[in-house]
Amino acid sequence: MQILRSDPETIRSRELELQRMLVVWIVTGLVFMLLPGTFLGVWNLIRISGAHTAAQLDPAWIQAHGHAQIFGWIGTFILGIGFYSLTKMGRIPEFAIWRARVSWVLWTTGVALRWATNLWQWYWRWMLPASAVLELAGCLLFLATVSRHRPGQERASEGQGGRPVWMYVVMAGSIGFLISLTANLAAAIQSAAAGVSPAISHDINQRLLVLFTWAFPVITIWGFSARWLPVFLGLPDLGGRMLLAALAVDVAGVGAAMAGWWIAAMVVFLGSAILSVAALRVFKPSVRPPKTTGVHPTFPLFVRIAYSWLLIAAAVSVCAALWDKAGGLWGSSRHALTVGFMAAMVFSIGQRVLPAFGGMHVLYSPRLMFCSLALLNTGCLLRVVSEIGAYESYLPVLWPLLPVSAVIELTAVTLFAVNLLMTFLQPPAHLAGAI
C-alpha cells in the first residue's frame, strides 16, 4: 500500500531529515567561519600590522576573508534555517529534502571555489564567475522551495489577519540576499572580463559591501529579532509600523549608496538603525521574565550590546563618509557592523535556538557561550578603536593591538564553534536521561 504524503510517519521522517540537513548547514557554516573566514582574517591583519598599511596586501585575500564570513558563515546559517522552516508547515513537500541537499552542494561548492580562486588564482577568469553562478543557483533553489511556505499557521498563532511584520522583514532580507548574489555575479563577470586579478575593483566593491551588509544580513537579523526577542527577552510589544519604516529607510540608504551618495547613505543608515532599535524595544525594560533556560543568564545583555554596536557602526560610517583618509574609519565601521552586531547576534540567538532546531538538544555549555560572547565583544572593541587610531594616524602606537584583537576574536569564534559542535554530538534532551 502506497504511503500518502500526509501520512504522519512520512512527515515525521521528513522533519527529521530536514533537522539533519540543518546540522549539516550549520557545521558547514562553522567551517567557513573558522578557516576561510576568521583564520585568514587573522593572517591578513598580522601582515597589515607588520607593514603599518593595508596597501601591500593583495585585495583579493581581503575579499576572500569577507566573502567567507558573510556568505560562507552567515549566508549558510540563513539557508539552513530557511530550509528548516519547512518543518513548521502543515505538510512537508517531498521535493524539499533533495532540494536542500542539492542547494547545499551548489552553495558550498560556490563559496569554497570563490575563496580558493581569490587565494590561488587558478583559472580565475573562469572560476570567479563560476563560483558566483553556483552560489546564485543554490540561493534560487532555496527561494523556490521556501516560497511554498504559507502563513496560515503563523496567522493563527499571532492572532492577526495577515502575515506578521517579522515575516515581511525576513522576506525583504531574502530579496536583498538574491540581489546581493546577482550583483556579485555581475561584478565577477566584469572582473573576469576586464580585471587583472580576482579582486573586485575598489569602487564596485564598496557598493557590494553595502549590499552584503545593509541589504541582506542586517534586515534578516531585524526580522528574526522581531520574531524571537519579544519572547526571549520579555520585551514590550513590537512597534510593527516603525520596523517597516526602518526597513523602508534602510532600502533608501542602499539606493543612495548604489548611486555613490555616500554621506547621505550613511546618514540614512544611522536613521534606520535608530528606528529599528526603537521598533524592537531592545533597550526597554523587560515586561516579562527573559527566557534564559539552557543558556547563560547574560544572554539578554549581550543582545542589547549587539544592538549598541549597530548604532555605533552606523555612527562611525557617517564619520567615515565625512573624514576617512586611509580606510580606518570605513574599516572600523564595517567591523562594528559585521562582528559587533551580526556575529554577536548569531552568537546570542544562534546558541539559543539552534540546539533545539537541530534535534531538541540542550546547549552544551552556557559558560562557553558567555566566554565566546565576552571575548568577541572585547576583540571587536580593540579592533574598532585600534583600526581608527592606527590607520588614520591618530595613534600609531595602536598598530600592535590589531593582531591582538584578531587573536581574541579567533578564540571567541573557536569557542562558539566548539560549543555548537559539542551540542550536536550530545543525544537529544528527551533521550539524554535514558542513557
N, C-alpha and C positions, 0 to 999 in steps of 0.2 A: 504494500500500500504506500503510495507516494505521500511524503510529509508535506503538508501545506506550509507556505511561507509564514503564516501567522501562528504555527504551532509553537507553544511556549518553550519547549525544549530547543527547538531550532533557533528561536530568538535569543534564548539564553546563551547558546553556544556562540552565536554571532557577537553578542555583547562581550563574552569572554575573549573572543578573538580580537575585537577592537581594543579591549583593555591591554592585551599583549602587544598589539601594534603601538599603542600609546607608549608603553615602556620602551619599545624599540626606537620610536621617535625621540623620546626624552634622552635615552642613553646616547643616541647619535648626536643630539644637540650638545650633550655634555662633552663628548669627544671634540667636537668643533670648538667649543668654548675653551677647553684646556690647551689643546695642541696648536691648531692653526690660528686660534684666536689669541688667548692670553699669553701663551709662551712666546709666540712670535712678537707680540706687542712688547713684552719684557725685553727681548733681544733688540728690537728696534730702539727702545728707549735707552738701553745701555750704550748703544752706538751713538745715539744723538747726544747723550750726556757727555760722552767722552770727547766728541768733536765740538761741543758747545754750539751746535747748529744742526738743523734738520736738512740743510741744503745738500749735504753729501750723501744722504741716504736715498736709495732708489725709491721713488714714489710708488712703484709697483708693489714693493714689500709693505709699505704703509697701507695701501689699498687692500692688499691680501688680508692683512690683520683685521681691518674694518669690515670687510665683506664676510669674513668668517664669523665675526661677532654678531653682526646684525642679522644676516641671513642664515649662517650656519648654526648659530645658537638660538637667537630669539625667533627667527622665522621657522626653524624646525620645531621648536616648542609649540608655536601657534598652530602649525599644521597638524601636529599630533593631537593637540587639544581639540582642534576643529573636527577631525575625524572621530574622536571620542564622543563629541557632542551628539553624534548619530545615535548613541545608546539612549539618549533622552527622548527619542521618538517613540511613538507607539509601536512602530514596526521598522525593523532594520532591513533595508533593501539587500538582496543577495549580492548585488554587484559591489556594495560598499567595501567588502573585505578585500577583494582583489584590487579594487581601485586604490585603497590605502597602501597596499603593498607596492603596486606599480608607481604610485606617486612618490613613495619613499625612495625607490630605486632611482627614478628620474631626478628627484630633488637632491639626494645625497651625492649622486654622481656629478651633477652640475656644480654644486658648491665645492666639492673636493677638486674637480677639474679647474675651477676658477682659481682656487688657492694655489694649486700646483703650477698652473700656467703663469701666474704672476711671479712666482718664485724662480722657476727654471726656464720659462720662456720657450718650451718645446713646441714647435709649430704653432706659435701663439696666434698668428693671423687666422688660423683655422680654429684652434682650441678655445680662444676667448669668446667668439660668438657662439660656438657650440655649447659652451658651458651656460651661457645666458639662455639659449634655446631650451636646454634641459630643465633649467630652473623654472622658466615660464611654463613649460609643459606640465611639470609637477604641480605648480600652483593652479593651472587651469583645470587639471583633473580633480584637484581638491575642491575648487569652487563649483565645478559641475556636479560633484557628489553632494556637498553640504547644501546646495541650493534646493535640494528636495526637502530640507527641514521645514516643517510647518509650525507656526506659532500657537496652534490651538491649545496645547497643554500649558504653555507659558502664560497665555491669557487667563486660563482658568486659575492658575496658581497665583497670578498677580491681581486677579480681580479687575482687569481692565478690558476695554472694548477693542483694543488693537495691540500691536506689538509694544512691549515695554521699551522705554527710552534706551536702555543699555543695549538692546538688540540693534537698534538703528545705528548706534555709535560703533558697535562691532562690525556691522555691515559696511559702514563708511571706512573703517580701518581695512577691511578686506579689499575694498575698491582701491584704497591707497596702496595696498600690497601689490595688486595687479598693475597699477600704473607705475609703481617703482620698478617692477621687473620688466615691464615693457620699455621704460626709459633706459634701464640697464642694458637691454638688448640693443637698443638703438645706439647707445654710447659704445658698446662693444664692437658693433659693426663699423661705426665711424672710426674707432681707434685702429681696428684691424685693416681698414682700407687706407687710412692716411697717417696713422701714427708711426712712431719709431720704436715703441715698446708697448707691452700690455697695459701700461699705466694710462688711465683716462686723463685727458688734459685738465689742467687746474680749473679753468672756468667751468667746464662741464661737470667736473667732479664736485665743485662747490654746490651746484644746483642739485646734483644727485644726492648729496648728503642731506639736503633739506627734505627731499622726498623720502629718503631712507630713515629719517627720524620723525619729523613732524607730520608727515602724511601717512605714516604706517604704524610703527610701534607705539608712538605716543597716543594716537587716537585709540588704538586697540586696548591699551592699558586703561585709558579712561573708561571704555566700555565695560571691561571686566571689573574695574573698580566700582562702577555703578551697580553692577550685579552682586558683588560679594562684600564690599566694605560696609554697607549698612548692616549686614548680618554679622560679619566677623568682628567689626569694631563697635557695634551697637550705636551707630551714628544716627542722627536725626534723618527724617525722610529726605530723599534725593530731590534737589531742585532740577527737575527734568528739563524745563524750558531753558534754564540758564546753561545746562550742559549742552543742549542743542545750539545755544548761542555761542558757547565756547568752540564747538565744532565748526560752526559757520565762520567764526573769526579766524580759526586756525587755517581753514581752507583758503580764506582770503590772504593770509600770510604766505602760504605756499605759492599762491598765484603771484604775489608781489616778488617773492624770491626768484621764481622762474623768469620773471621779467627783468631781473637784475636790480630791483629797487631794494637794496639791502637794508638801509636804515629803516624804511617804512615796514619792511617784512619783519625785522626783529622787534620793532615796537609792537606790531600786531601780535606776534607770538607771545610777547610778555602779557598783553591783554588777554589772550586766550588762556594762558596758564593761570592767571588770576581768576578768570571766570570759572575754569574747571575746578579749582580748589574751592571756590565759593559754592559751586553747584554740588559738589560731592560732600560738603560739610566736613572736610577732613580735619580741620582744626577746631571743630566744635566739640564740646564735651560729650561723651557717650551718654545716651539716654537709656541704654540697656547694658548689662554686663557684657564685655567683649568675650567672644568665644575663643579661648586660648587653650582648650583641652588638647593635649598631644603636641603642642608647640611651646616655644619659650614665652613666658608672660610679657616679655618686652616687644612682642610682635606688633601691637598697635603703635608703639612708639616708633619703631623703625619704618612703618608705613608712613607716618607723619613726617619723619625725617626725609624719606624719599620724595615726598611732595614739596618739602622745603628745597630740595635740590632742583626740582623742576623750576621753581621760581628763581633760584639763583642762576641756573643755566640760562633762562630767558633774559634775566637782567644783564648778565655778563655778555650775552650775544649782542645786546644793544650797545654796550661799551665797545665790543669788537667792531661793530659796523662803523662806529664813530672814530675810534682811536687806534685800532690794531695796526702795528707796523711790521711785526716779524712772525705772526701766526700764533703768538702766545695766548692772546685773548680768545681768538677763534678756537684754538685747541682746547683751552680750559673750559669754554662754554660747552663744546661738544662732549668733553669728558664728564662734566657735571650732569649733562643730559643722559648720556648713554650708560655711564656707570652709576652716578649718584641717584638718578631716577629710575631708568629702565632696569638695570641689573639689580638694584636694591628691591624694586617691586617684584622682580622674578624670584629673588631670594626669599622675600617675605611671603608673597602669595603662593609661589610655587611649592614651598615646603609646607604650606597649609593645605593645599588642595591635591597636589599630585600623588601623594601616598594613597589617598582614597580613590582617586581616579584610576590608578594603576592596579587596582585589585583589592581595595579595602585594607590597605596596610596602615600601620601606625608609624609616624616618623621615627627613625632610628634613634636620633639623639637631639632633643631640644637644646642641649648645651652646645653642640656643634652648630646648630642654627644660629644661636646667639654669637658665637665666636666668628662665624663666617660673615655675619652682618656687621659686627663691630669692626672687624678688620677691613671689610670692603669700604665702609664709610671713612675709616681712618686713612686708608690708602688714597681714596678719592680726594679727601681734603688736602693731603700733602701734594697730590698731583696738581690739583687746581691752583693752589697757592704758588707752588714752585714753578709751574709752567708759565704763569703770568710774570713772576719775578725774573725768571731766567731768560726766557725767550725775548721778552720786551726790554731786557737790560735794566730793569728797575733794581733788582737784587741778584747780580750774577752769582753770588755766593750760594744760591739755591740750586745750582745745576746738579750737585751730587745727590740732592734729595729725589730727583726724578727716578732713577733706578730703584731707590729705596721704596718709593711709593708703588712702583710696579711689582716688586717682590712681595710687598704686603698684600696687594690685590691678587697676585697669583696664589698666595697662601689661602686667601679668602675663597676664591673660586674652587680651589682644590678641596677645601673642607666642605663646601656646598655639594660638589660632585660626589665626594665620599659619602656624605650623609644620605643623598638620594639613592646611590647605588646600594648601600647597606640596607636602606629601607626596602628596596625592591627584592633584595635577596632574602629578606625575612618572610616567613609564612604570613598569610593574611591574618588580620586581627581575630577573626572568628575561629581560626584554626590553631592559633598560637598556643592557646591554653590546653589543647588536646595533644600537644607534642611533648 
